[in-house]
Amino acid sequence: MNPYEHHTRAAVDRILGTLRTGDADTLAKPVAACEGWTVADLVGHLGGVHRWAAVAIREQRGDHDTEPAPSEAAELTEWFAAGAHDLLEALAGDPHRPTWSFSREPGHDRLGFWQRRQAHENSMHAWDVATAVGAPASYDESLAADGIGEVLEVFVPRMRARGLLAELPASVALIGPDFYWLLGDAPDPIAEAQGSCVDILLTLWHRADGSALTWGGHAEAGRAVLRQRLVP
C-alpha cells in the first residue's frame, strides 16, 4: 500500500551497509551538508526521526521526545536498524488513512504524507552518508522529481509560516526532463534553471551549488532565489 516503501528501504539499507562495514573512523567523518555533524551525529538524528515519526503516526501527536542515540558503534547500528524497522511498520497501510502531520497544507493529514516524507528524508541522508565516506552517492531520478514537488508543496509554505522565509524576490522556472515547476509567486520567472531532477533537488536542499544546472534569463538573480532558506 505504500508506493514509496522501496525507496525508504533502499536508503535505510545503504546507511546500514555503511555502518556495518565501517568503523570508528567512519562514524567520525564530517557530513558536508550538515555543518558540524559527523556520520554518527547524522545517524543519531535520523534514528530519532524514525522513532518520532512512528509515534506521530500511531499516536496522532508530534510532541514525542526520543531517547538519545547510543555512542558505541555496534549499539548505534542496531539502534538505528530497530528504529527503521519500526518506522517501516508504522508506514505500512492505506496512504489515505488520516493521521497527524506537521504540515498544515490541505490533504497532508494522511499517512501518504509520511510515506512520501520518509522516502525523501532517508534518501537524502543516505546521499549525505555516502558522500561523507567517499562512496558512490545516488538519488533516484523519479523520486527526485517528486522531491522537488515536496519542497514547493510542503517546505516553502512551512518555512514561510514559521517566519523563516520571506517573500521570494522573484520566481525561477525549474526545468527537468519532462517536468516544469515554478518557484515563487510571480507568474513570469526571472530565470530558468534546467538540469536533471536530481541536480535540481540537491540544489534546493543545498547539497549542490547549482553549477550543474544550465541557466537562462537573469542567472545570478535566479541563483540568489535558490540560495534562500527554502527548506529546514
C-alpha positions as CSV (number, residue, x, y, z in Angstrom):
1,M,0.0,0.0,0.0
2,N,3.0,2.3,0.5
3,P,4.2,3.4,-3.0
4,Y,7.4,4.9,-1.5
5,E,8.4,1.9,0.6
6,H,11.1,0.6,-1.7
7,H,12.8,3.9,-1.7
8,T,12.8,4.2,2.1
9,R,14.0,0.6,2.5
10,A,16.8,1.0,-0.1
11,A,18.0,4.2,1.7
12,V,18.0,2.6,5.1
13,D,19.8,-0.5,3.7
14,R,22.5,1.8,2.2
15,I,23.1,3.5,5.5
16,L,23.1,0.2,7.4
17,G,25.6,-1.2,4.9
18,T,28.0,1.7,5.6
19,L,27.6,1.3,9.4
20,R,28.1,-2.5,9.3
21,T,31.2,-2.3,7.2
22,G,32.7,0.8,8.8
23,D,34.5,1.6,12.0
24,A,35.0,4.4,14.4
25,D,36.7,6.5,11.7
26,T,33.6,6.1,9.5
27,L,31.4,7.5,12.3
28,A,33.7,10.4,12.8
29,K,33.7,11.6,9.2
30,P,32.2,15.1,8.7
31,V,29.0,15.5,6.8
32,A,29.5,18.4,4.5
33,A,25.8,19.3,4.0
34,C,25.0,19.2,7.8
35,E,27.5,21.7,9.3
36,G,29.1,20.5,12.5
37,W,27.8,16.9,12.1
38,T,29.6,13.7,11.8
39,V,28.2,10.5,10.3
40,A,27.4,9.4,13.9
41,D,25.5,12.6,14.5
42,L,23.5,12.2,11.3
43,V,22.7,8.5,12.2
44,G,21.6,9.6,15.6
45,H,19.4,12.3,14.1
46,L,17.8,10.1,11.6
47,G,17.2,7.3,14.1
48,G,15.4,9.8,16.3
49,V,13.3,11.0,13.3
50,H,12.3,7.4,12.7
51,R,11.1,7.0,16.3
52,W,9.4,10.4,16.3
53,A,7.6,9.8,13.0
54,A,6.4,6.3,14.1
55,V,4.8,7.8,17.3
56,A,3.3,10.7,15.3
57,I,1.6,8.2,13.0
58,R,0.4,5.8,15.7
59,E,-0.4,8.2,18.5
60,Q,-1.5,11.2,16.4
61,R,0.9,13.7,18.0
62,G,4.1,15.5,17.4
63,D,5.3,16.2,20.9
64,H,7.2,12.9,21.4
65,D,10.8,13.1,22.7
66,T,13.0,10.2,21.6
67,E,15.8,8.7,23.7
68,P,19.4,9.7,22.8
69,A,21.3,7.5,20.4
70,P,24.0,5.2,21.8
71,S,27.6,6.3,21.2
72,E,29.2,2.8,20.7
73,A,29.3,1.8,17.0
74,A,27.7,-1.6,17.2
75,E,25.0,-0.4,19.6
76,L,24.3,2.6,17.3
77,T,24.0,0.4,14.3
78,E,21.4,-1.9,15.9
79,W,19.6,1.0,17.5
80,F,19.3,2.6,14.0
81,A,18.1,-0.7,12.5
82,A,15.4,-1.2,15.2
83,G,14.1,2.3,14.7
84,A,14.0,2.0,10.9
85,H,12.1,-1.4,11.2
86,D,9.5,0.2,13.5
87,L,9.1,3.1,11.2
88,L,8.5,0.9,8.1
89,E,5.8,-1.0,10.1
90,A,4.2,2.3,11.0
91,L,4.2,3.5,7.4
92,A,2.5,0.4,6.1
93,G,-1.1,1.0,5.2
94,D,-3.6,3.0,3.1
95,P,-2.0,6.3,2.1
96,H,-5.4,8.0,2.6
97,R,-5.7,7.0,6.2
98,P,-6.0,10.1,8.4
99,T,-3.1,10.9,10.7
100,W,-1.3,13.8,12.3
101,S,1.4,15.7,10.4
102,F,3.4,18.9,10.9
103,S,2.2,20.3,7.6
104,R,-1.0,22.4,7.7
105,E,-1.4,22.3,3.9
106,P,-4.7,20.7,2.7
107,G,-4.5,16.9,2.3
108,H,-1.3,16.5,4.3
109,D,-3.1,14.9,7.3
110,R,-2.8,11.5,5.7
111,L,-0.5,8.6,6.0
112,G,0.7,9.2,2.5
113,F,2.3,12.4,3.7
114,W,4.6,10.4,5.9
115,Q,5.2,7.7,3.3
116,R,6.5,10.4,1.0
117,R,8.4,12.4,3.6
118,Q,10.3,9.5,5.0
119,A,11.3,8.3,1.5
120,H,12.9,11.7,0.9
121,E,14.3,12.1,4.5
122,N,16.0,8.7,4.3
123,S,17.1,9.0,0.7
124,M,18.7,12.5,1.2
125,H,20.5,11.4,4.3
126,A,21.7,8.2,2.6
127,W,23.2,10.5,0.0
128,D,24.8,12.5,2.8
129,V,26.4,9.4,4.4
130,A,27.7,8.1,1.0
131,T,29.2,11.5,0.2
132,A,30.8,11.7,3.7
133,V,32.5,8.4,3.4
134,G,33.5,8.7,-0.2
135,A,31.1,6.1,-1.6
136,P,29.0,6.4,-4.7
137,A,26.1,8.6,-3.9
138,S,22.8,8.2,-5.8
139,Y,19.3,9.5,-5.8
140,D,16.5,8.0,-7.9
141,E,15.6,10.5,-10.7
142,S,11.8,9.8,-10.5
143,L,11.9,10.2,-6.7
144,A,13.9,13.4,-7.1
145,A,11.1,14.8,-9.3
146,D,8.6,14.0,-6.6
147,G,11.0,15.6,-4.1
148,I,11.1,18.9,-6.0
149,G,7.3,18.9,-5.7
150,E,7.5,18.2,-2.0
151,V,9.8,21.2,-1.5
152,L,7.4,23.5,-3.2
153,E,4.2,22.0,-1.7
154,V,5.4,21.3,1.9
155,F,8.6,23.2,2.8
156,V,8.3,26.5,1.1
157,P,4.8,27.2,2.7
158,R,6.1,25.8,6.1
159,M,9.2,28.0,6.1
160,R,7.0,31.0,5.4
161,A,4.5,30.1,8.1
162,R,7.3,29.8,10.6
163,G,8.7,33.2,9.6
164,L,12.0,31.6,8.3
165,L,11.4,32.6,4.7
166,A,10.4,36.0,3.4
167,E,8.6,36.5,0.1
168,L,10.9,35.5,-2.7
169,P,12.3,38.4,-4.7
170,A,11.5,36.7,-8.0
171,S,10.3,33.5,-9.5
172,V,12.5,30.8,-11.1
173,A,11.5,28.2,-13.5
174,L,12.9,24.7,-12.7
175,I,13.0,22.6,-15.8
176,G,13.8,18.9,-15.6
177,P,13.3,16.2,-18.2
178,D,9.6,16.2,-18.9
179,F,8.9,18.4,-15.8
180,Y,8.4,22.1,-15.2
181,W,8.0,23.8,-11.8
182,L,7.7,27.5,-10.9
183,L,9.4,28.5,-7.6
184,G,8.0,31.9,-6.5
185,D,4.8,33.9,-6.7
186,A,5.4,36.0,-9.8
187,P,3.9,34.3,-12.9
188,D,6.9,35.3,-15.1
189,P,10.2,33.8,-14.0
190,I,13.3,35.9,-13.9
191,A,15.5,32.9,-14.8
192,E,15.3,29.3,-15.8
193,A,17.4,26.5,-14.2
194,Q,17.5,23.4,-16.3
195,G,19.0,20.0,-15.5
196,S,18.3,16.6,-14.1
197,C,15.7,16.3,-11.4
198,V,18.5,15.0,-9.0
199,D,20.6,18.1,-9.6
200,I,17.7,20.4,-9.1
201,L,16.7,18.7,-5.9
202,L,20.2,18.7,-4.5
203,T,20.4,22.4,-5.2
204,L,17.1,23.1,-3.5
205,W,18.3,21.2,-0.4
206,H,21.7,23.0,-0.5
207,R,23.6,19.8,-1.2
208,A,24.8,21.4,-4.5
209,D,25.5,24.9,-5.6
210,G,23.6,24.8,-8.9
211,S,26.7,24.8,-11.0
212,A,25.4,21.5,-12.7
213,L,22.4,23.4,-13.9
214,T,22.1,25.3,-17.2
215,W,20.8,28.8,-16.6
216,G,18.8,31.1,-18.8
217,G,17.5,34.6,-18.2
218,H,18.9,36.6,-15.3
219,A,21.0,33.7,-13.9
220,E,22.5,35.5,-10.9
221,A,19.2,36.7,-9.7
222,G,17.9,33.1,-10.1
223,R,20.8,31.7,-8.1
224,A,20.0,34.2,-5.4
225,V,16.5,32.8,-5.2
226,L,17.7,29.3,-4.9
227,R,20.1,30.3,-2.1
228,Q,17.1,31.4,0.1
229,R,16.3,29.2,3.1
230,L,13.6,27.1,1.2
231,V,14.0,24.0,3.4
232,P,14.9,23.4,7.1
